[in-house]
Amino acid sequence: MSSATSPAAQPLRIIVADDQASVREGLVLLLGGLPDIDVVGAAPDGKQAIALVAEHEPDAILLDLHMPVLDGIETTRQLTAEHPKVAIVVLTTYIDDTSVLEALRAGARSYLTKDADRKDIAHALRAASDGLAVFDPRVHAALMNAASPPAGTTNSPTALGGSSAEATDLPDGLTQREAEILTLIARGLTNPEIAAQLFLSSHTIKTHINRIFSKTGSRDRAAAIGYAHRHGLG
């Protein structure tokens, strides 16, 4: 084994945010009792959650969606923008398509319901901090239904496992992910649709698109689409 310190060797530092005191305190006790979890803070609303993240710089945050002062969606957006290294795991009672997609588009990495046990929650937090996504089975079903590709896009880069051009043939320094997103733009998908299809946040998609525009010399979406068609990416 490598002598380097493994992420699993250190407790995962997390913050819990839920407006219901009984739920919040229960989660702190449940998760804090695990040897690989260190609960460094708990907040009753999104505003306080953001302040605690800024103060403690945790690995992950367990976040309810419906909270006072600042709800979970807006909290997720701000955390994604201001603290992108903090993994966001939603824990809520809401599993409708709109709630799931809004949370993921805002930057949440995983989405669980409140009937999940502490092992499932701990696993989701650990996986999210490692860059992986975990979904409750019912949430996954709702997500798959909502994120089904529009007609005519079944041969999308995601479905094929790659872009319409080989990575080695990509022009102007485009990465494979950028080519993937450019292909979807050329096929008429909006930013939210691209985010849902690739399971990325809207913020991440916007960042990629800005880089695409810069590399391709495109002033707007129409120019990028023209570029895509000229280079076989549309």
C-alpha positions in Angstrom: 0.0 0.0 0.0 1.1 3.6 -0.6 2.5 5.5 2.3 0.5 8.5 1.4 -2.4 9.4 3.7 -5.7 7.9 2.4 -8.8 10.0 2.5 -10.5 7.1 4.4 -7.9 7.4 7.2 -9.2 10.7 8.3 -12.7 11.4 9.6 -15.0 13.1 7.1 -15.7 16.6 8.3 -19.4 17.5 7.7 -22.0 20.1 8.5 -25.7 19.3 9.0 -28.4 21.9 7.9 -32.0 21.3 8.7 -34.7 23.7 10.1 -36.3 21.0 12.3 -34.4 20.9 15.6 -35.3 17.3 16.3 -34.1 16.1 12.8 -31.0 18.2 13.0 -30.0 17.1 16.5 -30.8 13.5 15.6 -28.6 13.6 12.5 -25.8 15.1 14.6 -26.0 12.3 17.1 -26.4 9.5 14.5 -23.6 10.6 12.2 -21.4 11.9 15.0 -21.4 8.4 16.5 -19.7 7.0 13.5 -15.9 6.6 13.7 -15.2 8.1 10.2 -17.6 11.1 10.6 -16.8 14.4 12.4 -19.8 16.7 12.6 -18.2 20.2 12.9 -21.4 22.3 12.8 -25.2 22.3 12.5 -27.4 25.0 11.1 -31.2 25.7 11.1 -31.2 27.6 7.8 -29.2 28.1 4.7 -27.6 31.4 5.7 -26.1 30.0 8.8 -25.1 26.9 6.9 -23.0 29.0 4.5 -21.4 30.9 7.4 -20.5 27.6 9.1 -19.0 26.3 5.8 -16.9 29.4 5.5 -15.7 29.0 9.1 -15.0 25.3 9.2 -14.3 24.4 5.5 -15.8 20.9 5.8 -15.5 18.1 3.3 -19.3 17.9 2.8 -22.6 19.3 3.9 -25.9 17.4 4.5 -28.6 19.8 3.5 -32.4 20.0 3.7 -34.2 21.7 0.8 -37.0 23.6 2.5 -35.5 25.9 5.1 -36.3 29.4 6.3 -34.2 32.5 5.5 -32.4 30.8 2.6 -33.7 27.6 1.2 -31.7 24.6 0.2 -31.6 25.3 -3.6 -30.3 28.8 -3.2 -27.9 27.7 -0.4 -26.6 25.0 -2.8 -26.1 27.6 -5.6 -24.1 29.9 -3.3 -22.0 27.1 -1.8 -21.2 25.8 -5.3 -20.1 29.3 -6.3 -18.2 30.2 -3.2 -17.0 26.8 -1.8 -16.8 24.4 -4.8 -14.7 21.9 -3.0 -17.5 21.2 -0.4 -19.6 18.2 -1.5 -23.3 18.9 -1.2 -25.7 16.0 -0.2 -29.4 16.8 -0.1 -31.5 15.0 2.5 -35.1 15.8 2.2 -38.7 14.5 2.1 -39.2 15.8 -1.5 -38.7 13.5 -4.4 -40.6 15.3 -7.2 -38.9 15.8 -10.5 -38.6 19.6 -10.0 -37.0 19.4 -6.6 -34.5 16.8 -7.7 -33.5 18.6 -10.9 -33.3 22.0 -9.3 -31.0 20.7 -6.6 -28.7 18.9 -9.1 -28.6 21.9 -11.4 -27.7 24.1 -8.4 -24.7 21.9 -7.7 -25.9 19.1 -5.3 -23.9 15.9 -5.8 -26.2 13.4 -4.1 -29.9 13.3 -3.2 -31.4 11.1 -0.4 -34.7 11.0 1.3 -35.1 11.2 5.1 -35.9 7.6 5.5 -32.3 6.7 4.6 -30.4 5.1 7.4 -27.2 6.5 8.8 -25.0 4.0 6.9 -26.6 5.1 3.6 -26.2 8.8 4.6 -22.6 8.3 5.6 -21.9 6.4 2.4 -23.4 9.2 0.3 -21.4 11.9 2.1 -18.1 9.9 1.7 -18.9 9.2 -2.0 -19.8 12.8 -2.7 -16.6 14.0 -1.1 -14.8 11.7 -3.5 -16.6 13.2 -6.5 -19.3 10.5 -6.9 -23.1 10.7 -6.9 -25.5 8.7 -4.8 -29.2 8.7 -5.2 -32.1 7.1 -3.4 -33.7 4.5 -5.7 -37.0 6.6 -5.9 -35.0 9.7 -6.6 -33.1 7.9 -9.3 -36.3 6.9 -11.0 -37.6 10.4 -10.9 -34.3 11.7 -12.3 -34.2 9.2 -15.1 -37.8 10.1 -16.1 -37.1 13.9 -16.0 -33.7 13.7 -17.7 -34.7 11.5 -20.6 -33.0 12.9 -23.7 -35.3 14.8 -26.2 -36.3 12.9 -29.3 -33.5 12.6 -31.7 -30.7 12.8 -29.1 -30.3 9.1 -28.2 -26.9 9.2 -29.9 -25.7 11.9 -27.6 -22.1 11.9 -26.3 -23.2 10.6 -23.0 -25.1 7.7 -24.5 -22.2 6.8 -26.7 -19.6 7.2 -24.0 -17.7 9.8 -26.0 -17.9 12.8 -28.3 -18.7 12.7 -32.0 -15.0 13.3 -32.6 -12.1 11.3 -31.2 -10.4 13.2 -28.3 -7.1 13.2 -30.3 -8.8 15.0 -33.2 -10.4 17.8 -31.2 -9.6 21.3 -32.6 -8.4 24.4 -30.8 -7.5 22.6 -27.6 -11.0 21.5 -26.8 -11.2 18.9 -24.1 -13.4 15.9 -24.5 -15.9 17.3 -22.0 -16.0 20.6 -23.9 -16.6 18.8 -27.2 -19.3 16.8 -25.5 -21.1 20.0 -24.3 -20.5 21.8 -27.7 -22.2 18.8 -29.4 -25.2 19.1 -27.2 -25.4 22.8 -27.8 -25.4 22.2 -31.5 -28.2 19.8 -31.1 -30.4 22.5 -29.5 -30.2 21.6 -25.9 -30.4 24.4 -23.3 -28.0 24.8 -20.4 -30.4 23.1 -17.9 -31.0 20.2 -20.3 -27.3 19.7 -20.7 -26.7 19.9 -17.0 -29.4 17.3 -16.4 -28.2 15.0 -19.1 -24.5 15.1 -17.9 -25.4 15.3 -14.2 -23.5 18.5 -13.8 -24.5 21.7 -12.1 -25.6 24.7 -14.2 -22.6 26.6 -12.8 -20.2 24.0 -14.2 -21.9 24.0 -17.6 -21.6 27.8 -17.8 -17.9 27.5 -16.9 -17.4 25.0 -19.7 -19.3 27.0 -22.2 -17.3 30.2 -21.4 -14.1 28.2 -22.1 -15.7 26.8 -25.3 -16.5 30.3 -26.5 -13.0 31.4 -25.7 -11.2 28.5 -27.5 -13.5 28.6 -30.5 -13.6 32.4 -30.8 -17.4 32.3 -30.6 -19.2 35.5 -29.5 -22.4 33.7 -28.8 -24.3 30.4 -28.9 -25.1 30.8 -32.6 -21.5 31.2 -33.5 -20.6 28.2 -31.4 -23.2 26.1 -33.2 -21.7 27.1 -36.5 -18.2 26.2 -35.3 -19.5 22.8 -34.1 -21.0 22.0 -37.6 -17.9 23.1 -39.4 -15.8 20.8 -37.2 -18.1 17.7 -37.2 -19.2 18.2 -33.7 -22.9 18.9 -34.5 
